[in-house]
Every structure is written in structure tokens, then in C-alpha cells.
């Protein structure tokens, strides 16, 4: 009893939802491929990653716009609320100027700007990094959904095995009760059979509760509304033909998204180093400038040497000419700022290289562990499959022996327990193989 109880609780930990209302027309029926398609299109993490790619794409376009000429216009208008004073021939008098105005247009075009080119190259790498992160999100989500799907199959198959075990216990109880009432069996057989049957009920109830909670997790991964009923198609036996030893191992980690992200980050640091070097380089830009000014005079009379001079109201506009030229900027000294930043970037590159080496070693271990688990699961499945056949035969023999009075209830209980355990072990072995395979595919970066 202790063994089956422990095994039942282990099964509970990995159980995912099992729906008994699959006949509902609103129930979402999915196989593995359908579940993945829904998740990869509706999961919020995928949608966020897609938006991030668009955001980085705008940044990349903005960097390229730096190569285009920039044109700016200026306008200024000033009015004298109090007349200005002017001095002429030793006399101070009010100026007739009422307002001043000016219009201007300026143009600038970079001709030699190393920092700008480095920024454009870095924006292209930012785009690659965003795409790689989106790919990593898809790989992770695919792994989560795949393992959730396999665990649902394990839940459904194991739930059925537990129900079959309960049916066997119920049959044993009915047989023990019949024999007790006929005086052919001791009361102990009758009581122990009832205890055996009742002990399975709490496990079944706990499994049903765990299934309902875990099915909600799958719907979250798929981006499906929590109120939508869901049913998973198939069973683990459908995947038995694909369970095979790994054979020759040739592990390639070039497709791993985490490693590729570190490679892109290393390139970004190298471009950052080049960008920092451009701070010592001159820059050359072409420019142009055109201004148009105007002055307005109010109607007034100037007292010049006792002789009044009438000044009529007027407005005069005149251009100040078009100016074009080249501007060269040569950095001479800015302290040790550039040198310190260069050393910081070089240290970051070394740190990132160490991180990559460590990650690659860890991923290699994970890949080999996954393959070992797959080979182990193959052996366990073969043994469990033989165990199911033998336990079924053993139970039939024990049941016949008990009916004829040659066997005991303890022997029958042991045979029923062995049958349930072998069935659970068989399903568990297939699930272990499929989960290990999913982990291996995630490690090597398969989609």
C-alpha cells in the first residue's frame, strides 16, 4: 500500500488537466501540433517579443536617417514697446525703429562621421539580438507546451490506470464479501479488501483536483481564456514507436539561442570599442546658411539740431546672403575619459567570453544528461512493458487461486498492487523519454 500511495502522489505532481466534459461543443480539442500553433501565435511573451523587434527596427531606421542632411529654419520677431535711444552728432534722440524681424534656413550634411557609421552597425546588431531573443522565447515556449502536453497524456493514462486499479479492488471486495457471506472466507479478507478499495479513493480525488489546476497552466501557456474547456487528444502509447536509444552522439550547440545571443553581444561590445575609438577621430560636415532680415520704422519726427525731420513709417527687408562651407572638428584633449571607457569595454569582452565558455560547458552537460535520460527511459519502458504483461498474468492466476480457495487475500492484494504499479511505470517511462527529448531539443536549439 505504501508503494502505490507514494507512486500515486508522484503521479499527482505531474498531472495535468483531464476533462470529463469533452462532449461539450465549446471544448477546445488539441493535439501537440495544434497546441504549439496556438501558443506560438497567442502567448503574450511571443507577442511582446514581436513588438520588441518592431521597436528595434524603428531604432535601426532612425540611425540611418543620421546620414541624411538636416535642415532647420529659424524665425525671430522683436517689437520695441519703449523706443530705443540713439546718439547722433552729440544729440540723443528716440529711434524710429518699431520692430526687427529675421528669417533663416540652415543645412548640415555629415561627410565624414565615423561614430555615425559605428552606430548604424550597432543598430543592425541590435536587430539581430532582438530577433534572437524572440527565437529564444519561442524555443522556451515550445519546450514548456510540449512537456505540458506530454504530462497531460501521462495524467490521462495514469488516471485510467488508477481507475482500473480501483475497479480491480472493487471486484476483489465483492468477491471477498460474497465468500464471507457464504462462510468460505474469513472476515479479515472481507475487511482488508474494503480497506484496499477505500484507500484508492483519496488518491483519485486528489488527482482530479491536481488535474484541474494543472490544466489551467496549459491554457495560460497557450494564451487561451481560462473559462475555455480543453481536451488533449491521444495517449502516450501513440509515441511508443518513437522511443529508441540515442545511439551515436554528435552534439552540436550552434543552434542554441543563448549562445547565439552571447555571440551577438560580443559583437556589440566590439562595435562599442570601435565607436569609442572614433572619439579620437576628426569629423567633417558641410553646412549652408541663408538669412533674411527686416526692420520696421514707425512714423515720427526727429529733432535734429533744432530742425525737425519727419520720418515716415516704412518696412525694409533685405537678404544677408547665402553662406556655404565645411566644418572640421578635431578632438585634441578630453582627459583620460576615452582611455578609461576603452579599458572598461575590454574587460566586459573578457567577462562575456568567460560566460560563454561556462554556458557552453553547462549546455553540453545538459545535452548529455538529456540523452542519458532518454536511454534510461528506453530501458525502463522495455522493463515496464514486460512487467505489465507478467503482472496481468500474475493477477489472473492469483484471482483464480483465491476463487478456488488455494490463494489468500494478501496474495491477491499484492498481485493487484503490482499490476497497477507496472502500468503506471510503463506510462511514466514513455513520459520520461519524451520530456528528456524535449529538453535535449531545447538545449541544441531546435524549433
Beta strands, then each sheet from edge to edge (+ up, - down):
strand 1: 28-30
strand 2: 70-79
strand 3: 85-88
strand 4: 91-94
strand 5: 97-112
strand 6: 230-232
strand 7: 283-297
strand 8: 300-304
strand 9: 307-311
strand 10: 314-329
sheet 1: 1+ 6+
sheet 2: 2+ 5- 7+ 10-
sheet 3: 3+ 4-
sheet 4: 8+ 9-
end
